Amino acid sequence: MRKILFLSVLFLTAALSQAQEQTKIDSILSLMTLEEKVGQMTQVTLDVIGEGENRFSSYEPFNLDKKLLTKAVKEYHVGSFLNTANNRALTPQKWYSIISEIQNTVKEESRLNIPVIYGVDEIHGATYTAGATMFPQQIGQAASRNPEMVKRGAEITAYETRASGISWNFSPVLDLGLDPRFSRMWESFGEDPYLASVMGVAMIDGYEGEDNNIGHPEHVASTMKHFLGYHAVTSGKDRTPSYIPQDVLREYHLPPFKAAVDAGSHTIMVNSGIINGVPVHANYDLLTTLLKEELGFEGLVVTDWADIENLHRRDRVAENDKEAIKMAINAGVDMSMVPYEYERFFDNLVELVKEGEVKESRIDDAVRRILKVKLALNLFETPVTHYKDYPKFGSKEFERAAYDMAAESITLLKNEENILPLQKNVKVLVTGPNANSMRTLNGAWTYSWQGEKTPEFSEQYNTVLEAVQNKIGEGNVKYVPGVKYIEEGKYYEEEKAEFDEAIAAASEVDYILLVLGENTYTEKPGDLNDLYLSDLQTELAQKLAATGKPVILILNEGRPRIISKFEKDMQAVVQTYLPGNYGGDALADVIFGDVNPSGKLPYNYPRYPNALIPYIHKHSEEQTKAEGVYNYEADYSPQFSFGDGLSYTTFEYSDLQLDKTSGKEGDKIVVKVNVTNTGKRAGKETVEVYTSDLYASEITPDVKRLRRFEKISLEPGETKTVEFELDSQDLGYFNPNGEFRIEAGEFEFLVKDLKQTYLLTE
């Protein structure tokens, strides 16, 4: 009987047209028992089916336990597994062995032979595969302002993820990086919704292909995360409450997700937090009414790690686990990242359906969505791809793409008297805790969750120190750490390391390359209480500046740590973000002039801990002095602003034009501006168009908003006319009820210091 059913399902999963897809899914669904359906909704972490105590060890080789695996797929019909084994990157060969054994066990032991879908967080490359290509983290990719480069990086990541036998990637992050206190800011594309939308769609197109053909063996299913408003926490701490009015939710947080849904992304992951007192995993209005009905999302909704359990254990809106499951599934969750005690989830959900607390029609809807993704991935025909079919894995071609992205992301924020680039015959002191660390160049989600295992996998790449030595010769480079991280401690724990020797060494060199920032962290372990850069790093900067030698400050950090206590004494400031395995090489090329920097800040860099005003803000936050009894005045003074980024050449903007000075709703508006390279070397410049609504009737308008951007290359003396098309939708806003409004009135179009006025008529 099982063989007959297997042949039936195999026939049903043959390649058919899209029009026949739903019939095929319904046919498979008709063969399934309730228990088999619930199993498809269950996702389990790999360690659960590991062999013996080694399954939780960070050091022992990982092997599957056949008995535990069979139990999961035969008795509980588990439809998905995730994560790496024992928090460690595996080789493509090991991945193939593990996933093949899982899929073969499904084929041998399950009744219907519905293949497992395997998911991993591959957020800046195939992060859990040894030898894979590591790109800059998303915050650096946003700084590149180069969507084509982001798309190419995602294509390579998809290729190397498939080379690992994995078909589902938990990326991209579409949350806005609004708060520099937040531990996952660096996983975002920064604080602007339009920038996040453009870069997010580029990444999805790279992962899935522009036609979303995820059955192609070089494409993967992407995951939009974390729906919705995950980073907008009031406390700045991970997985804590947010208070987000309807207009704010729709104006800022929703656009990147809407763009990604429209781009065809196949799956979405839910925000682990709480919005307006309601945990998002239990929020029907967000998961069903908004996402599935209003946005028309037809894909798979998966929870984040253990977040159904958290409705009971952490958020306390459910009296027990069973009630938590009822709330989440009824709210619109399709698959639960359990991830450990999957039997409890399975048994409780089966009971809930039998008791009428969860309708079987809701279960059927969830399973249809899961099957749709599995069919689209072609898993029924090819349950696991083979590493031998991916000869470009870790290739020089891919390495070059990672280097290029790192080079374009690096952002020059300060360059007094054009001290940079340095000549290659100078002597330099390289110092600071991030100067000789591959771990800090990459950040977390690199070979392990917190990135602490990076050194084991990255010996062949160059730290900042090594790249500088390669560039100008070891004899011209003095290295003294000054401060170092305590490797087994928390990310913020540091100690002095030849501190006085570092200060003394300044007398032996012409310039100081001071490499400061953060050790690796993500999620709750990355919560912080002090946004200032650490006391030890601050002291090192101040004492090096006091030597009188020019200091080039190099920042290697996931979020903007405040540097105002010593920034004025730095002759140059270079932001590298988390540039990946080729960040050291790219930085050395920027410092010594082989690369002209072109990165632009994707956020406001705050000057003080209590002055965390993003670039999208209201006029009252930067009002000039109002004469009178009280002399009210705002204090808007970021250390560096969104869009800042210097070059070794100069650009002049001129002749900003609109194709019309007035128009009505529905009209297109063409914006043109001339950009000239007025310097002596070739360079890349990002041209950005902002709009400003001078007056709005239902809300206070923002000072300005980014609407379009384009990165161009210019030779010395060359002029290009850059053209953008906008429409009246770009001039609208959401009112407090979450309703979109387009109002007649005056608007300003701004490019650099140029502006033109446009009148929108009734």
Number of C-alpha atoms within 10 A of each C-alpha: 6 13 12 11 15 17 13 15 19 16 12 17 20 13 14 10 7 10 8 10 18 13 12 21 19 14 15 20 17 10 14 14 10 15 17 25 25 28 28 28 27 25 27 23 23 24 26 21 23 21 18 14 10 16 22 17 15 14 11 11 12 24 17 21 16 15 11 14 22 20 15 24 28 20 15 21 27 31 27 23 24 21 20 23 27 20 22 24 25 21 17 25 16 18 24 22 17 19 22 17 16 25 22 16 19 24 18 16 18 22 20 23 24 27 28 23 25 24 23 20 21 26 24 27 27 31 29 28 26 22 19 27 27 29 33 35 28 29 28 33 32 29 31 28 30 22 20 14 21 28 22 20 27 31 25 29 31 30 26 30 32 28 30 30 25 27 29 28 26 23 26 31 27 33 32 27 29 25 25 26 25 27 23 26 26 27 28 25 32 29 27 24 25 19 22 30 22 21 27 29 26 26 28 29 26 27 33 26 23 15 9 21 19 26 21 14 21 24 28 32 28 30 27 26 24 24 25 27 27 27 30 26 22 14 13 20 22 24 18 19 23 21 16 17 15 14 18 17 17 22 18 18 25 21 17 25 27 18 19 28 22 13 18 23 26 27 24 27 24 23 22 26 26 23 21 11 12 16 23 27 31 25 19 18 14 19 23 19 15 14 23 17 13 11 15 14 22 19 22 25 27 24 25 21 19 15 27 31 24 19 26 18 15 11 18 13 17 20 11 13 18 19 19 25 27 20 22 25 23 21 20 26 29 26 26 27 23 24 22 17 12 21 16 12 25 25 15 19 25 19 15 18 18 13 10 9 14 19 14 17 10 17 24 19 14 24 25 23 22 27 26 20 22 23 22 21 24 22 21 21 14 13 24 30 21 20 20 13 12 16 10 14 24 16 12 11 11 22 18 13 20 28 24 19 28 30 29 27 32 31 28 26 20 23 18 11 8 12 16 20 18 14 12 15 10 12 19 26 25 29 30 28 26 28 27 23 20 26 26 30 32 30 30 30 25 31 30 20 22 21 23 23 18 26 15 11 17 18 11 8 17 22 26 27 25 20 22 25 20 14 17 18 14 15 9 17 23 19 19 23 21 23 23 23 19 14 11 8 9 14 20 16 14 19 14 16 16 14 20 13 13 23 20 14 19 24 14 13 17 14 20 24 23 27 24 25 28 25 30 26 23 22 16 14 14 20 18 15 8 11 18 18 18 19 10 18 24 19 15 24 26 16 16 23 22 13 14 12 17 20 25 25 23 24 23 27 23 32 25 26 24 22 21 16 15 15 19 10 18 21 19 22 20 23 26 31 32 33 36 29 29 29 33 28 23 28 29 24 19 24 24 18 16 12 20 23 29 26 32 26 27 28 30 25 25 25 22 17 13 8 13 18 21 21 23 20 16 15 15 14 13 15 13 14 12 11 9 7 6 8 9 11 14 13 13 20 16 18 16 16 18 19 21 19 23 20 24 21 19 16 19 12 18 16 12 20 18 20 11 14 13 16 17 14 16 9 14 15 19 14 21 19 19 16 21 19 23 17 17 12 15 19 21 20 24 18 20 17 22 17 23 19 21 15 15 18 9 12 12 15 18 19 18 20 22 20 20 19 20 15 15 14 14 19 16 16 13 14 18 14 13 16 17 16 13 15 15 16 14 14 22 17 23 19 20 14 10 15 12 15 15 16 20 17 16 18 18 18 21 21 21 14 7 14 18 15 18 19 15 19 12 10
